Amino acid sequence: MCNQTHSSPPRRIFIDKQSPKAFHALLQVSEAVRATVSEAGLDRTTVELINVRVSQLNGCAYCLDLHTRAALRTGESPQRLGILSAWRDTGLFAPPERAALALAEATTDPANATAQASAYEAARQVLSEDQISAAIWVAVTINAFNRVSIMSKHPVPPAHDK
């Protein structure tokens, strides 16, 4: 008979709670990005598509839950959200959305210079420079929030909207 004790894995530190000043600064960045998005005329649905796509790439369950709900509130369809990971393989996304998604993916994988060049080239065809900048800032910000939630192991609360 083995006398090993089985303990649960150690609880993660919620770094947003542990270091509130740093998290508050990230929230301030998010507010500045929201203003940048508004000034650039990038629509809220595109912003939420970026948030969901980047969260898919990073595997952030908490942010996927949060931003999927936000996307639905903007009027995004369940169909498009369901196939978002394969957006390149459908005709369901408009050219500006496709450009923003490509920029978001290139921002999330910054070591892929080929993807960056391709994303910029496509974006310049359909987005203004302000919109390109705003889309990249959205991706930069959600990447940061993903890392906070992933490293903190933020739990996904059960949905009560059935």
Backbone as a printed PyTorch tensor [residue, N CA C, xyz], in Angstrom:
tensor([[[  0.8550,  -1.1810,   0.0000],
         [  0.0000,   0.0000,   0.0000],
         [  0.8940,   1.2350,   0.0000]],

        [[  0.5420,   2.1590,  -0.8020],
         [  1.3210,   3.3820,  -0.9730],
         [  0.7750,   4.4620,  -0.0410]],

        [[  1.6510,   5.1710,   0.6220],
         [  1.2390,   6.2220,   1.5490],
         [  1.3680,   7.6220,   0.9550]],

        [[  1.3290,   7.7130,  -0.3640],
         [  1.4270,   9.0340,  -0.9880],
         [  0.1370,   9.8090,  -0.7450]],

        [[  0.2910,  11.0700,  -0.4860],
         [ -0.8890,  11.9150,  -0.3680],
         [ -1.1070,  12.6090,  -1.7090]],

        [[ -2.3300,  12.6870,  -2.0650],
         [ -2.6850,  13.3480,  -3.3220],
         [ -3.1740,  14.7510,  -3.0030]],

        [[ -2.4260,  15.6970,  -3.4260],
         [ -2.8460,  17.0810,  -3.1850],
         [ -3.2100,  17.7250,  -4.5120]],

        [[ -4.0450,  18.7110,  -4.4220],
         [ -4.4280,  19.4260,  -5.6380],
         [ -3.2730,  20.3350,  -6.0500]],

        [[ -3.2230,  20.6560,  -7.3240],
         [ -2.1410,  21.5410,  -7.7720],
         [ -2.2110,  22.8780,  -7.0350]],

        [[ -1.0740,  23.5250,  -6.8650],
         [ -1.0960,  24.7990,  -6.1410],
         [ -1.9490,  25.8350,  -6.8680]],

        [[ -2.6250,  26.6260,  -6.1000],
         [ -3.4690,  27.6960,  -6.6330],
         [ -2.5810,  28.7210,  -7.3140]],

        [[ -3.0220,  29.2110,  -8.4560],
         [ -2.2800,  30.2610,  -9.1390],
         [ -2.5930,  31.6070,  -8.4950]],

        [[ -1.6480,  32.4800,  -8.5780],
         [ -1.8520,  33.8500,  -8.1250],
         [ -2.6100,  34.5890,  -9.2180]],

        [[ -3.6740,  35.2510,  -8.8680],
         [ -4.3570,  36.1200,  -9.8220],
         [ -3.5140,  37.3920,  -9.8900]],

        [[ -2.6840,  37.4830, -10.9270],
         [ -1.7250,  38.5830, -10.9730],
         [ -2.3970,  39.9430, -11.0910]],

        [[ -3.6160,  39.9730, -11.6280],
         [ -4.3540,  41.2350, -11.6850],
         [ -4.7150,  41.7260, -10.2890]],

        [[ -4.9730,  40.7910,  -9.3730],
         [ -5.2970,  41.1490,  -7.9890],
         [ -4.0280,  41.3520,  -7.1640]],

        [[ -3.0080,  40.5610,  -7.4390],
         [ -1.7610,  40.6390,  -6.6880],
         [ -1.0110,  41.9400,  -6.9650]],

        [[ -1.0960,  42.4080,  -8.2010],
         [ -0.3810,  43.6290,  -8.6160],
         [ -1.3750,  44.5920,  -9.2590]],

        [[ -2.2610,  45.1650,  -8.4500],
         [ -3.3400,  45.9810,  -8.9990],
         [ -2.8680,  47.2240,  -9.7530]],

        [[ -1.7500,  47.8020,  -9.3680],
         [ -1.2660,  48.9870, -10.0840],
         [ -0.8780,  48.6280, -11.5090]],

        [[ -0.2110,  47.5150, -11.6740],
         [  0.1680,  47.0820, -13.0290],
         [ -1.0810,  46.7580, -13.8410]],

        [[ -2.0430,  46.0670, -13.2310],
         [ -3.2700,  45.7300, -13.9570],
         [ -4.0630,  46.9850, -14.2970]],

        [[ -4.0970,  47.9250, -13.3850],
         [ -4.7890,  49.1890, -13.6580],
         [ -4.1600,  49.8980, -14.8580]],

        [[ -2.8460,  49.8510, -14.9550],
         [ -2.1660,  50.4540, -16.1060],
         [ -2.5910,  49.7560, -17.3950]],

        [[ -2.7290,  48.4310, -17.3580],
         [ -3.1920,  47.7030, -18.5420],
         [ -4.6270,  48.1020, -18.8950]],

        [[ -5.4580,  48.2880, -17.8850],
         [ -6.8260,  48.7580, -18.1350],
         [ -6.8210,  50.1500, -18.7680]],

        [[ -5.9060,  51.0040, -18.3380],
         [ -5.7920,  52.3340, -18.9440],
         [ -5.3620,  52.2350, -20.4070]],

        [[ -4.4510,  51.3210, -20.7060],
         [ -4.0640,  51.0870, -22.1010],
         [ -5.2850,  50.6480, -22.8950]],

        [[ -6.0650,  49.7520, -22.3370],
         [ -7.2730,  49.2730, -23.0040],
         [ -8.2420,  50.4130, -23.3100]],

        [[ -8.3980,  51.3310, -22.3680],
         [ -9.2700,  52.4940, -22.5940],
         [ -8.7200,  53.3800, -23.7120]],

        [[ -7.4150,  53.5820, -23.7370],
         [ -6.7980,  54.3800, -24.8020],
         [ -6.9880,  53.6950, -26.1580]],

        [[ -6.8690,  52.3820, -26.1750],
         [ -7.0670,  51.6380, -27.4250],
         [ -8.5230,  51.7490, -27.8680]],

        [[ -9.4530,  51.6930, -26.9230],
         [-10.8760,  51.8330, -27.2680],
         [-11.1130,  53.1980, -27.9260]],

        [[-10.4920,  54.2430, -27.4090],
         [-10.6260,  55.5750, -28.0100],
         [ -9.9850,  55.6100, -29.3940]],

        [[ -8.8220,  54.9670, -29.5350],
         [ -8.1320,  54.9030, -30.8240],
         [ -9.0000,  54.1970, -31.8590]],

        [[ -9.6300,  53.1030, -31.4550],
         [-10.5290,  52.3420, -32.3330],
         [-11.6790,  53.2290, -32.7990]],

        [[-12.2660,  53.9510, -31.8670],
         [-13.3940,  54.8250, -32.1870],
         [-12.9750,  55.9270, -33.1590]],

        [[-11.8520,  56.5680, -32.8660],
         [-11.3570,  57.6430, -33.7380],
         [-11.0070,  57.1310, -35.1300]],

        [[-10.5450,  55.8950, -35.2240],
         [-10.1550,  55.3240, -36.5150],
         [-11.3530,  54.8150, -37.3090]],

        [[-12.4970,  54.6780, -36.6400],
         [-13.6780,  54.1790, -37.3310],
         [-13.6760,  52.6680, -37.5290]],

        [[-12.9290,  51.9590, -36.6960],
         [-12.9270,  50.4940, -36.7580],
         [-14.1540,  50.0190, -35.9880]],

        [[-14.9980,  49.2300, -36.6300],
         [-16.2650,  48.8760, -35.9840],
         [-16.0700,  47.8570, -34.8560]],

        [[-17.0070,  47.8910, -33.9320],
         [-16.9280,  47.0790, -32.7070],
         [-16.9440,  45.5850, -33.0240]],

        [[-17.6810,  45.1760, -34.0330],
         [-17.7200,  43.7590, -34.3960],
         [-16.3320,  43.2890, -34.8240]],

        [[-15.6390,  44.0740, -35.6150],
         [-14.2790,  43.7120, -36.0400],
         [-13.3550,  43.6220, -34.8370]],

        [[-13.4950,  44.5400, -33.9180],
         [-12.6830,  44.5110, -32.6970],
         [-12.9170,  43.2020, -31.9500]],

        [[-14.1720,  42.8120, -31.8030],
         [-14.4550,  41.5730, -31.0730],
         [-13.9990,  40.3410, -31.8510]],

        [[-14.0490,  40.3870, -33.1820],
         [-13.4900,  39.2790, -33.9670],
         [-11.9940,  39.1460, -33.6980]],

        [[-11.2980,  40.2780, -33.6310],
         [ -9.8660,  40.2530, -33.2970],
         [ -9.6670,  39.6580, -31.9070]],

        [[-10.4460,  40.1150, -30.9410],
         [-10.3060,  39.6230, -29.5690],
         [-10.5240,  38.1100, -29.4870]],

        [[-11.5360,  37.6260, -30.1840],
         [-11.8180,  36.1890, -30.1510],
         [-10.7200,  35.4140, -30.8750]],

        [[-10.3110,  35.8860, -32.0580],
         [ -9.3080,  35.1520, -32.8290],
         [ -7.9740,  35.0650, -32.0880]],

        [[ -7.5250,  36.1620, -31.5190],
         [ -6.2680,  36.1470, -30.7710],
         [ -6.3960,  35.2360, -29.5550]],

        [[ -7.5270,  35.2800, -28.8880],
         [ -7.7420,  34.4130, -27.7260],
         [ -7.7680,  32.9430, -28.1330]],

        [[ -8.2760,  32.6400, -29.3290],
         [ -8.2090,  31.2660, -29.8480],
         [ -6.7570,  30.8460, -30.0270]],

        [[ -5.9790,  31.7000, -30.6830],
         [ -4.5730,  31.3730, -30.9440],
         [ -3.7890,  31.1600, -29.6580]],

        [[ -4.1040,  31.9460, -28.6410],
         [ -3.3860,  31.8510, -27.3650],
         [ -3.9660,  30.7930, -26.4240]],

        [[ -5.1470,  30.2820, -26.7480],
         [ -5.7740,  29.2870, -25.8810],
         [ -6.2420,  29.8510, -24.5590]],

        [[ -6.7800,  31.0580, -24.5780],
         [ -7.2390,  31.7080, -23.3510],
         [ -8.7460,  31.5040, -23.1870]],

        [[ -9.1080,  30.5250, -22.3710],
         [-10.5200,  30.1900, -22.1820],
         [-11.3250,  31.3610, -21.6070]],

        [[-10.7610,  32.0380, -20.6150],
         [-11.4820,  33.1400, -19.9750],
         [-11.8080,  34.2410, -20.9880]],

        [[-10.8130,  34.6580, -21.7750],
         [-11.0300,  35.7290, -22.7500],
         [-11.9050,  35.2680, -23.9090]],

        [[-11.8010,  33.9860, -24.2810],
         [-12.6960,  33.4580, -25.3170],
         [-14.1460,  33.5720, -24.8770]],

        [[-14.4180,  33.1890, -23.6440],
         [-15.7730,  33.2780, -23.1130],
         [-16.2530,  34.7270, -23.0950]],

        [[-15.4320,  35.5980, -22.5380],
         [-15.7850,  37.0130, -22.4110],
         [-16.0410,  37.6560, -23.7790]],

        [[-15.1380,  37.4390, -24.7200],
         [-15.2470,  38.1410, -25.9970],
         [-16.1940,  37.4760, -26.9920]],

        [[-16.4640,  36.2000, -26.8210],
         [-17.5120,  35.5700, -27.6220],
         [-18.8600,  36.1770, -27.2570]],

        [[-19.0840,  36.3390, -25.9600],
         [-20.3320,  36.9730, -25.5080],
         [-20.4200,  38.4230, -26.0090]],

        [[-19.2940,  39.1390, -25.9290],
         [-19.2740,  40.5320, -26.4020],
         [-19.5550,  40.5870, -27.9010]],

        [[-18.9770,  39.6700, -28.6510],
         [-19.2050,  39.6470, -30.1070],
         [-20.6850,  39.3910, -30.4130]],

        [[-21.2860,  38.4740, -29.7010],
         [-22.7100,  38.2040, -29.9010],
         [-23.5490,  39.4400, -29.5890]],

        [[-23.1680,  40.1840, -28.5390],
         [-23.8930,  41.4190, -28.1970],
         [-23.7720,  42.4700, -29.3020]],

        [[-22.6670,  42.4630, -30.0660],
         [-22.5220,  43.4340, -31.1570],
         [-23.3310,  43.0330, -32.3850]],

        [[-23.9230,  41.8330, -32.3340],
         [-24.6990,  41.3550, -33.4690],
         [-23.9760,  40.3190, -34.3150]],

        [[-22.7900,  39.9210, -33.8750],
         [-22.0520,  38.8900, -34.6100],
         [-22.8480,  37.5890, -34.6030]],

        [[-22.7410,  36.8420, -35.6850],
         [-23.5260,  35.6110, -35.7960],
         [-22.7990,  34.4250, -35.1770]],

        [[-23.5570,  33.4990, -34.6020],
         [-22.9480,  32.2730, -34.0890],
         [-22.2060,  31.5040, -35.1900]],

        [[-22.7120,  31.5450, -36.4090],
         [-22.0480,  30.8410, -37.5080],
         [-20.6330,  31.3680, -37.7240]],

        [[-20.5030,  32.6790, -37.8420],
         [-19.1780,  33.2520, -38.1000],
         [-18.2370,  33.0310, -36.9140]],

        [[-18.7610,  33.1290, -35.6970],
         [-17.9230,  32.8510, -34.5270],
         [-17.4790,  31.3860, -34.5210]],

        [[-18.3650,  30.5070, -34.9420],
         [-18.0430,  29.0900, -34.9660],
         [-16.9570,  28.7220, -35.9600]],

        [[-16.8420,  29.4760, -37.0350],
         [-15.8340,  29.1620, -38.0540],
         [-14.6820,  30.1590, -38.0770]],

        [[-14.6150,  30.9980, -37.0720],
         [-13.5990,  32.0460, -37.0520],
         [-12.1780,  31.4990, -37.1760]],

        [[-11.9150,  30.3450, -36.5900],
         [-10.5520,  29.7980, -36.6740],
         [-10.1840,  29.4090, -38.1070]],

        [[-11.1810,  29.2960, -38.9740],
         [-10.9430,  28.9610, -40.3860],
         [-11.4190,  30.0960, -41.2990]],

        [[-11.2900,  31.3340, -40.8520],
         [-11.8240,  32.4810, -41.5910],
         [-11.2850,  32.5760, -43.0090]],

        [[-10.0700,  32.1600, -43.2320],
         [ -9.4740,  32.2420, -44.5740],
         [-10.1690,  31.3220, -45.5700]],

        [[-10.8290,  30.2840, -45.0690],
         [-11.4340,  29.2680, -45.9240],
         [-12.8950,  29.5330, -46.2540]],

        [[-13.4000,  30.7030, -45.8790],
         [-14.7990,  31.0170, -46.1510],
         [-14.8960,  32.3780, -46.8330]],

        [[-16.0260,  32.6350, -47.3970],
         [-16.3070,  33.9490, -47.9680],
         [-17.1880,  34.7780, -47.0480]],

        [[-17.2980,  34.3670, -45.7750],
         [-18.2200,  35.0220, -44.8490],
         [-17.6710,  36.2790, -44.1860]],

        [[-16.3950,  36.5580, -44.3940],
         [-15.7920,  37.7280, -43.7650],
         [-15.4320,  38.7430, -44.8390]],

        [[-15.8270,  39.9920, -44.6030],
         [-15.5840,  41.0720, -45.5610],
         [-14.0900,  41.3990, -45.6200]],

        [[-13.6300,  41.9890, -46.7280],
         [-12.2070,  42.3190, -46.8590],
         [-11.6190,  43.1090, -45.6800]],

        [[-12.2960,  44.1180, -45.1330],
         [-11.7030,  44.8160, -43.9770],
         [-11.5500,  43.9000, -42.7480]],

        [[-12.5210,  43.0070, -42.5410],
         [-12.4240,  42.0620, -41.4240],
         [-11.2650,  41.0900, -41.6490]],

        [[-11.1350,  40.6120, -42.8820],
         [-10.0570,  39.6820, -43.2130],
         [ -8.6950,  40.3520, -42.9810]],

        [[ -8.5990,  41.6000, -43.3830],
         [ -7.3410,  42.3310, -43.1980],
         [ -7.0330,  42.5010, -41.7140]],

        [[ -8.0420,  42.8540, -40.9310],
         [ -7.8450,  43.0310, -39.4940],
         [ -7.4740,  41.7110, -38.8210]],

        [[ -8.0940,  40.6270, -39.2390],
         [ -7.7700,  39.3150, -38.6680],
         [ -6.3480,  38.8930, -39.0150]],

        [[ -5.9260,  39.1550, -40.2450],
         [ -4.5460,  38.8250, -40.6370],
         [ -3.5470,  39.6470, -39.8230]],

        [[ -3.8410,  40.9210, -39.6170],
         [ -2.9640,  41.7530, -38.7780],
         [ -2.9120,  41.2210, -37.3500]],

        [[ -4.0590,  40.8160, -36.8320],
         [ -4.1160,  40.2910, -35.4620],
         [ -3.2880,  39.0190, -35.3330]],

        [[ -3.3860,  38.1450, -36.3180],
         [ -2.6070,  36.9070, -36.2730],
         [ -1.1150,  37.2040, -36.3820]],

        [[ -0.7440,  38.1370, -37.2490],
         [  0.6720,  38.5120, -37.3970],
         [  1.2070,  39.1500, -36.1170]],

        [[  0.3760,  39.9020, -35.4310],
         [  0.7720,  40.5230, -34.1610],
         [  0.9540,  39.4630, -33.0810]],

        [[  0.1350,  38.4410, -33.1160],
         [  0.1880,  37.3790, -32.1190],
         [  1.3830,  36.4600, -32.3330]],

        [[  1.8390,  36.3510, -33.5790],
         [  3.0200,  35.5460, -33.9100],
         [  4.0520,  36.4570, -34.5700]],

        [[  4.6780,  37.3440, -33.7900],
         [  5.5330,  38.3740, -34.3860],
         [  6.8070,  37.8440, -35.0370]],

        [[  7.1510,  36.6020, -34.8040],
         [  8.3630,  36.0500, -35.4210],
         [  8.1450,  35.6790, -36.8870]],

        [[  6.8910,  35.6550, -37.3380],
         [  6.5820,  35.2740, -38.7150],
         [  6.5860,  36.5120, -39.6120]],

        [[  7.7560,  36.8690, -40.1190],
         [  7.9080,  38.0710, -40.9420],
         [  7.1150,  37.9820, -42.2360]],

        [[  6.9780,  36.8010, -42.7980],
         [  6.2130,  36.6210, -44.0370],
         [  4.7490,  36.9550, -43.8040]],

        [[  4.2000,  36.4700, -42.6960],
         [  2.8010,  36.7680, -42.3630],
         [  2.6110,  38.2620, -42.1230]],

        [[  3.5880,  38.8940, -41.4720],
         [  3.4920,  40.3370, -41.2440],
         [  3.4400,  41.0990, -42.5550]],

        [[  4.3440,  40.7750, -43.4670],
         [  4.3970,  41.4790, -44.7560],
         [  3.1010,  41.2830, -45.5290]],

        [[  2.6030,  40.0610, -45.5420],
         [  1.3620,  39.7590, -46.2490],
         [  0.1770,  40.4870, -45.6140]],

        [[  0.1290,  40.4910, -44.2850],
         [ -0.9720,  41.1490, -43.5790],
         [ -0.9740,  42.6500, -43.8450]],

        [[  0.1940,  43.2680, -43.7930],
         [  0.2830,  44.7020, -44.0600],
         [ -0.1410,  45.0160, -45.4950]],

        [[  0.3100,  44.2120, -46.4310],
         [ -0.0320,  44.4460, -47.8390],
         [ -1.5440,  44.3740, -48.0430]],

        [[ -2.1600,  43.3560, -47.4760],
         [ -3.6180,  43.2120, -47.6030],
         [ -4.3480,  44.3480, -46.8890]],

        [[ -3.8700,  44.7180, -45.7180],
         [ -4.5320,  45.7670, -44.9360],
         [ -4.4840,  47.1080, -45.6510]],

        [[ -3.3710,  47.4170, -46.2750],
         [ -3.2380,  48.7060, -46.9640],
         [ -4.2440,  48.8510, -48.1140]],

        [[ -4.7540,  47.7360, -48.6030],
         [ -5.7290,  47.7760, -49.6950],
         [ -7.1300,  48.1830, -49.2160]],

        [[ -7.4460,  47.9080, -47.9460],
         [ -8.8360,  48.0930, -47.5000],
         [ -9.0040,  48.8670, -46.1930]],

        [[ -7.9080,  49.1390, -45.4910],
         [ -7.9960,  49.8670, -44.2340],
         [ -7.1550,  51.1360, -44.3040]],

        [[ -7.5790,  52.1450, -43.5870],
         [ -6.7720,  53.3580, -43.4770],
         [ -5.5880,  53.0760, -42.5510]],

        [[ -4.6210,  53.9600, -42.5680],
         [ -3.4830,  53.7870, -41.6560],
         [ -3.9330,  53.8280, -40.2010]],

        [[ -4.9130,  54.6810, -39.8960],
         [ -5.4490,  54.7390, -38.5320],
         [ -6.1160,  53.4170, -38.1560]],

        [[ -6.8410,  52.8040, -39.0870],
         [ -7.4900,  51.5240, -38.8140],
         [ -6.4670,  50.3980, -38.6650]],

        [[ -5.4070,  50.4300, -39.4690],
         [ -4.3400,  49.4340, -39.3270],
         [ -3.7210,  49.5420, -37.9380]],

        [[ -3.3980,  50.7550, -37.5410],
         [ -2.8090,  50.9690, -36.2220],
         [ -3.7620,  50.5090, -35.1300]],

        [[ -5.0360,  50.8640, -35.2470],
         [ -6.0270,  50.4830, -34.2340],
         [ -6.1550,  48.9630, -34.1400]],

        [[ -6.2090,  48.2790, -35.2720],
         [ -6.3350,  46.8130, -35.2660],
         [ -5.1320,  46.1750, -34.5810]],

        [[ -3.9470,  46.6840, -34.8660],
         [ -2.7420,  46.1460, -34.2290],
         [ -2.7810,  46.4090, -32.7260]],

        [[ -3.2020,  47.6070, -32.3190],
         [ -3.2940,  47.9060, -30.8890],
         [ -4.3080,  47.0030, -30.1920]],

        [[ -5.4250,  46.7000, -30.8590],
         [ -6.3970,  45.7680, -30.2720],
         [ -5.7250,  44.4170, -30.0460]],

        [[ -4.9900,  43.9380, -31.0520],
         [ -4.3110,  42.6380, -30.9320],
         [ -3.2430,  42.6580, -29.8390]],

        [[ -2.4800,  43.7360, -29.7630],
         [ -1.4550,  43.8530, -28.7160],
         [ -2.1190,  43.7830, -27.3370]],

        [[ -3.2080,  44.4910, -27.1740],
         [ -3.8820,  44.5650, -25.8770],
         [ -4.5110,  43.2340, -25.4860]],

        [[ -5.2140,  42.5810, -26.4210],
         [ -5.8300,  41.2990, -26.0510],
         [ -4.7490,  40.2570, -25.7940]],

        [[ -3.6270,  40.3280, -26.4930],
         [ -2.5210,  39.4160, -26.1880],
         [ -2.0780,  39.5940, -24.7330]],

        [[ -1.9840,  40.8340, -24.2760],
         [ -1.5830,  41.0920, -22.8880],
         [ -2.6250,  40.5440, -21.9130]],

        [[ -3.9070,  40.8130, -22.1700],
         [ -4.9540,  40.3020, -21.2880],
         [ -4.9830,  38.7730, -21.3010]],

        [[ -4.7610,  38.1620, -22.4700],
         [ -4.6950,  36.6980, -22.5370],
         [ -3.6430,  36.1670, -21.5910]],

        [[ -2.4830,  36.7840, -21.6040],
         [ -1.4000,  36.3030, -20.7660],
         [ -1.7070,  36.4700, -19.2750]],

        [[ -2.3690,  37.5600, -18.9220],
         [ -2.7820,  37.7450, -17.5300],
         [ -3.7300,  36.6100, -17.1180]],

        [[ -4.7210,  36.3310, -17.9530],
         [ -5.7120,  35.3060, -17.6050],
         [ -5.1350,  33.8970, -17.6470]],

        [[ -4.2930,  33.6220, -18.6310],
         [ -3.6890,  32.2920, -18.7330],
         [ -2.7740,  32.0230, -17.5380]],

        [[ -1.9180,  32.9630, -17.2190],
         [ -0.9670,  32.7560, -16.1120],
         [ -1.6660,  32.7590, -14.7510]],

        [[ -2.8170,  33.4220, -14.6640],
         [ -3.5840,  33.4360, -13.4190],
         [ -4.5440,  32.2590, -13.3270]],

        [[ -4.7600,  31.5830, -14.4410],
         [ -5.7620,  30.5050, -14.5200],
         [ -7.1410,  31.0240, -14.0940]],

        [[ -7.5150,  32.1720, -14.6510],
         [ -8.8350,  32.7170, -14.3420],
         [ -9.9060,  31.6910, -14.7360]],

        [[-10.8120,  31.3860, -13.8460],
         [-11.8470,  30.3840, -14.1520],
         [-12.9120,  30.9710, -15.0750]],

        [[-13.4970,  30.1110, -15.8690],
         [-14.6140,  30.4990, -16.7220],
         [-15.8890,  30.1780, -15.9460]],

        [[-16.6580,  31.2120, -15.6100],
         [-17.8920,  30.9450, -14.8500],
         [-18.9340,  30.2820, -15.7480]],

        [[-19.7870,  29.4480, -15.1670],
         [-20.8420,  28.8340, -15.9710],
         [-21.8010,  29.8930, -16.5010]],

        [[-22.2950,  29.6650, -17.6900],
         [-23.2520,  30.5970, -18.3050],
         [-24.6250,  30.3710, -17.6900]],

        [[-25.3070,  31.4620, -17.4700],
         [-26.6700,  31.3870, -16.9200],
         [-27.6760,  31.9520, -17.9090]],

        [[-27.3460,  31.8580, -19.2070],
         [-28.1970,  32.5010, -20.2100],
         [-28.9230,  31.4910, -21.0820]],

        [[-29.3060,  30.3800, -20.5460],
         [-30.0300,  29.3740, -21.3480],
         [-31.4760,  29.7040, -21.4700]]])
